[in-house]
Amino acid sequence: MAEITATAVKDLRDKTNLPMMDCKKALVEAGGDMDKAIQILRERNKNVAVKRGERETAEGRIGTYVDHAAQVGAIVEVRCESPMVAKAEDFIQLSQDLGKEIALSNPKSVEELLTRPFLGDAKRTVKDRIDEAIGLIRENMRVARFQQLTGLLGEYVHHDGSKGALVLVSGSKADAQLLRDVATHIVALNPQYLNPAAIPADVAEREKQLAKQQAAEQAAGKPPQVVEKIAEGRYRTWMEETVLSQQLIANQMKYGKKTVGDLLKAAGLELKKFIRYQVGEVTTTEKSL
């Protein structure tokens, strides 16, 4: 049997990021053949993934990726079992790798994504990449959902990975930091609509009627025009709290007291769409014109 040196074990660990003892056992089984040892470890990781495949994945992380030169980007929610793993370096890297994969290959479904060659190593599929992470971390993981967008994009993920956003604008060119700040705003303030035109008619009518009712109670006995002005003010306040283009930018220390819409307009840009993900939510916040 070939001698298994400490250097060979370290090389295999560097290639696979798996525990030293697992690497040594694989090298022994492979008779010192590095490629064969890598294949042995991959097969074992697949087995681990199968065994853990039914375990609940209630935790997770949002991953994003934007290529400003190619004007493509993606957002993905990747689930795992525990909060600790959601903050682990290897899981963070997995979510980033999957965001890049989705942005550049634009799969139409999770099933299609899993079968695609992994961009970092065409000999493997995306599923192989996930299975390897499962084998390393020893927790079940799965892709819950994703979206890919093309155009002028900004992205942001909250520091704990629990929330993230993509924002799409139109224009001739855009400052990447400005769009990132708008995406940060979306994560923080959670707008429900892109702009006033995007508010469904029934929702707008409901809020206007509610504003009129509240104004009538507040200004009982006052002239109708006073009540109408109060109602208009209440509806405007609701939009300022709910509609992205009407919200004051969160980072007023940097940009001053400007709405998101006005800030982008001054830069020659117009809001077109945003997607906001939060780990575990039932529906996607995805709003566009």
C-alpha positions as CSV (number, residue, x, y, z in Angstrom):
1,M,0.0,0.0,0.0
2,A,1.3,3.5,-0.9
3,E,2.4,5.6,2.1
4,I,-0.2,8.3,3.0
5,T,1.8,11.4,3.9
6,A,0.5,14.3,6.0
7,T,1.1,16.5,3.0
8,A,-1.2,14.4,0.8
9,V,-3.9,14.4,3.5
10,K,-3.6,18.2,3.8
11,D,-3.8,18.6,0.0
12,L,-7.0,16.5,-0.1
13,R,-8.5,18.6,2.7
14,D,-7.6,21.8,0.9
15,K,-9.4,20.4,-2.2
16,T,-12.5,19.1,-0.5
17,N,-12.7,21.2,2.8
18,L,-13.6,17.9,4.6
19,P,-12.2,16.7,8.0
20,M,-8.6,15.5,8.0
21,M,-9.6,12.0,9.3
22,D,-12.1,11.6,6.5
23,C,-9.5,12.6,4.0
24,K,-6.9,10.2,5.4
25,K,-9.4,7.3,5.3
26,A,-10.3,8.1,1.7
27,L,-6.7,8.2,0.6
28,V,-6.0,4.9,2.3
29,E,-9.0,3.3,0.6
30,A,-7.9,4.8,-2.8
31,G,-4.3,3.6,-2.3
32,G,-3.0,7.1,-2.3
33,D,-4.7,8.1,-5.6
34,M,-5.8,11.7,-5.1
35,D,-8.5,11.7,-7.8
36,K,-10.0,8.4,-6.6
37,A,-10.0,9.7,-3.0
38,I,-11.9,12.8,-4.1
39,Q,-14.5,10.6,-5.8
40,I,-14.8,8.4,-2.7
41,L,-15.5,11.5,-0.5
42,R,-18.0,12.8,-3.0
43,E,-19.9,9.5,-3.0
44,R,-19.9,9.5,0.8
45,N,-21.3,13.0,0.9
46,K,-24.1,12.0,-1.4
47,N,-25.0,9.2,1.0
48,V,-25.1,11.7,3.9
49,A,-27.4,14.0,1.8
50,V,-29.8,11.1,1.2
51,K,-29.9,10.1,4.8
52,R,-30.6,13.7,5.9
53,G,-32.9,14.6,3.0
54,E,-36.2,14.3,5.0
55,R,-35.0,16.5,7.9
56,E,-36.8,19.8,8.4
57,T,-35.1,22.9,7.0
58,A,-36.7,25.7,9.0
59,E,-33.6,28.0,9.1
60,G,-31.6,29.4,6.2
61,R,-29.9,32.3,4.5
62,I,-30.6,34.7,1.6
63,G,-27.9,34.9,-1.0
64,T,-27.5,37.5,-3.8
65,Y,-25.2,38.1,-6.7
66,V,-24.9,40.9,-9.2
67,D,-22.6,41.2,-12.2
68,H,-22.7,44.9,-13.0
69,A,-20.8,44.6,-16.2
70,A,-23.0,41.8,-17.6
71,Q,-26.1,43.4,-16.0
72,V,-27.4,40.2,-14.5
73,G,-28.2,39.3,-10.9
74,A,-30.1,36.8,-8.7
75,I,-31.5,36.3,-5.2
76,V,-31.9,32.9,-3.6
77,E,-33.2,31.5,-0.3
78,V,-31.2,28.4,0.8
79,R,-32.6,26.5,3.8
80,C,-30.8,24.5,6.5
81,E,-31.7,23.0,9.9
82,S,-30.2,25.2,12.5
83,P,-29.4,28.9,13.1
84,M,-25.8,28.1,13.8
85,V,-25.3,26.6,10.4
86,A,-27.1,29.5,8.7
87,K,-24.2,31.7,10.0
88,A,-21.4,29.2,9.1
89,E,-18.7,30.3,6.6
90,D,-19.3,27.2,4.4
91,F,-23.1,27.8,4.3
92,I,-22.6,31.5,3.5
93,Q,-20.2,30.5,0.6
94,L,-22.8,28.0,-0.7
95,S,-25.5,30.7,-0.8
96,Q,-23.2,33.0,-2.6
97,D,-22.2,30.3,-5.1
98,L,-25.8,29.5,-5.8
99,G,-26.7,33.2,-6.3
100,K,-23.9,33.4,-8.9
101,E,-25.0,30.1,-10.6
102,I,-28.6,31.4,-10.9
103,A,-27.6,34.8,-12.2
104,L,-25.4,33.5,-14.9
105,S,-27.3,30.4,-16.0
106,N,-30.9,31.5,-15.4
107,P,-32.5,28.2,-14.6
108,K,-36.3,28.1,-14.7
109,S,-36.9,25.9,-11.7
110,V,-35.1,24.4,-8.6
111,E,-35.2,21.1,-10.4
112,E,-33.4,22.5,-13.5
113,L,-30.9,24.3,-11.3
114,L,-29.9,21.1,-9.5
115,T,-29.1,19.3,-12.7
116,R,-27.0,22.1,-14.2
117,P,-23.1,21.8,-14.3
118,F,-21.7,23.7,-11.4
119,L,-19.9,26.9,-12.7
120,G,-17.0,26.4,-10.4
121,D,-16.4,22.8,-11.6
122,A,-18.1,21.6,-14.7
123,K,-17.5,18.0,-13.7
124,R,-20.0,18.4,-10.9
125,T,-23.7,19.4,-10.9
126,V,-25.1,22.0,-8.6
127,K,-26.7,19.2,-6.7
128,D,-23.2,17.7,-6.2
129,R,-22.1,21.1,-4.8
130,I,-25.0,21.1,-2.3
131,D,-24.4,17.4,-1.3
132,E,-20.8,18.2,-0.6
133,A,-21.9,21.0,1.7
134,I,-24.3,18.6,3.4
135,G,-21.6,16.1,3.9
136,L,-19.2,18.7,5.4
137,I,-21.7,20.4,7.7
138,R,-23.9,17.3,8.4
139,E,-27.2,19.1,8.0
140,N,-29.9,18.9,5.4
141,M,-30.0,21.9,2.9
142,R,-32.2,22.8,0.1
143,V,-32.9,25.7,-2.3
144,A,-36.3,27.1,-1.4
145,R,-36.8,29.7,-4.2
146,F,-34.9,32.1,-6.4
147,Q,-35.3,34.9,-9.0
148,Q,-33.0,36.1,-11.7
149,L,-33.1,39.6,-13.2
150,T,-31.3,41.5,-16.0
151,G,-30.6,45.2,-16.2
152,L,-29.2,47.8,-13.9
153,L,-29.3,46.1,-10.5
154,G,-28.5,46.7,-6.8
155,E,-28.4,44.0,-4.1
156,Y,-28.1,43.8,-0.4
157,V,-28.3,41.0,2.3
158,H,-28.7,41.8,6.0
159,H,-25.7,40.9,8.1
160,D,-27.3,37.8,9.6
161,G,-28.5,36.6,6.2
162,S,-32.2,36.6,7.2
163,K,-33.3,39.2,4.6
164,G,-32.1,40.4,1.3
165,A,-33.3,42.4,-1.8
166,L,-32.7,43.0,-5.4
167,V,-33.7,46.3,-7.1
168,L,-34.0,46.9,-10.8
169,V,-33.9,50.4,-12.4
170,S,-33.9,51.8,-15.9
171,G,-31.5,54.4,-17.2
172,S,-28.3,54.8,-19.2
173,K,-26.0,54.0,-16.3
174,A,-26.2,53.7,-12.5
175,D,-23.9,54.1,-9.5
176,A,-23.6,50.6,-7.9
177,Q,-23.4,52.0,-4.4
178,L,-26.6,54.1,-4.9
179,L,-28.5,51.0,-6.0
180,R,-27.0,49.0,-3.1
181,D,-28.2,51.7,-0.7
182,V,-31.7,51.5,-2.2
183,A,-31.6,47.7,-1.8
184,T,-30.6,48.2,1.8
185,H,-33.5,50.5,2.2
186,I,-35.9,47.9,0.8
187,V,-34.6,45.3,3.3
188,A,-35.0,47.7,6.2
189,L,-38.4,49.3,5.5
190,N,-40.1,46.5,3.6
191,P,-42.2,48.5,1.1
192,Q,-45.3,46.8,-0.3
193,Y,-45.6,48.5,-3.7
194,L,-43.1,49.9,-6.2
195,N,-44.9,53.3,-6.9
196,P,-48.4,54.7,-6.8
197,A,-49.3,53.3,-10.2
198,A,-48.5,49.8,-8.9
199,I,-51.1,49.9,-6.1
200,P,-54.0,47.7,-7.0
201,A,-57.2,49.7,-7.6
202,D,-59.1,47.9,-4.9
203,V,-56.3,48.5,-2.3
204,A,-56.1,52.2,-3.2
205,E,-59.9,52.6,-2.9
206,R,-60.0,50.8,0.4
207,E,-57.2,53.0,1.9
208,K,-58.9,56.2,0.5
209,Q,-62.2,55.2,2.1
210,L,-60.4,54.4,5.4
211,A,-58.7,57.8,5.3
212,K,-62.0,59.5,4.7
213,Q,-63.6,57.7,7.6
214,Q,-60.8,58.5,10.0
215,A,-60.8,62.2,8.8
216,A,-64.5,62.5,9.4
217,E,-64.1,61.2,12.9
218,Q,-61.1,63.5,13.6
219,A,-62.7,66.6,12.1
220,A,-66.4,66.1,13.1
221,G,-68.4,69.3,12.5
222,K,-65.8,71.0,10.3
223,P,-66.4,72.0,6.7
224,P,-66.2,69.2,4.0
225,Q,-63.2,70.7,2.4
226,V,-61.3,70.5,5.7
227,V,-62.3,66.9,6.1
228,E,-61.2,66.2,2.5
229,K,-57.7,67.7,3.0
230,I,-57.2,65.7,6.2
231,A,-58.3,62.5,4.3
232,E,-55.8,63.3,1.5
233,G,-53.1,63.8,4.0
234,R,-53.8,60.5,5.7
235,Y,-53.8,58.7,2.3
236,R,-50.5,60.4,1.4
237,T,-49.0,59.3,4.7
238,W,-50.1,55.7,4.0
239,M,-48.3,55.8,0.7
240,E,-45.2,57.3,2.3
241,E,-45.1,54.3,4.6
242,T,-46.0,51.7,2.1
243,V,-44.8,52.7,-1.4
244,L,-41.1,52.5,-2.3
245,S,-40.9,55.5,-4.5
246,Q,-42.7,57.6,-1.9
247,Q,-40.6,56.5,1.1
248,L,-37.9,58.8,2.5
249,I,-34.6,57.1,1.9
250,A,-33.4,55.3,5.0
251,N,-29.9,56.7,4.8
252,Q,-30.7,60.4,5.3
253,M,-27.3,61.1,6.8
254,K,-25.9,60.4,3.3
255,Y,-28.6,61.6,0.9
256,G,-30.7,64.1,2.9
257,K,-34.5,64.1,3.3
258,K,-35.3,62.7,-0.2
259,T,-37.7,60.1,-1.3
260,V,-36.4,57.0,-3.1
261,G,-38.1,58.1,-6.3
262,D,-36.7,61.6,-6.2
263,L,-33.2,60.4,-5.4
264,L,-33.2,58.0,-8.3
265,K,-34.8,60.6,-10.6
266,A,-32.0,63.0,-9.9
267,A,-29.6,60.3,-11.0
268,G,-31.4,59.7,-14.2
269,L,-33.0,56.5,-13.1
270,E,-36.5,55.0,-12.6
271,L,-37.6,52.2,-10.4
272,K,-38.8,49.1,-12.4
273,K,-38.9,46.2,-9.9
274,F,-37.8,45.0,-6.6
275,I,-37.7,41.6,-4.9
276,R,-37.4,41.2,-1.2
277,Y,-36.8,37.8,0.5
278,Q,-37.0,36.9,4.1
279,V,-36.1,33.4,5.3
280,G,-39.2,31.4,6.1
281,E,-41.8,33.7,4.7
282,V,-44.6,32.1,2.8
283,T,-44.8,34.5,-0.1
284,T,-42.2,36.6,-2.1
285,T,-42.3,40.4,-2.0
286,E,-41.8,41.0,-5.7
287,K,-43.1,44.2,-7.1
288,S,-42.8,45.7,-10.5
289,L,-44.6,48.0,-13.0
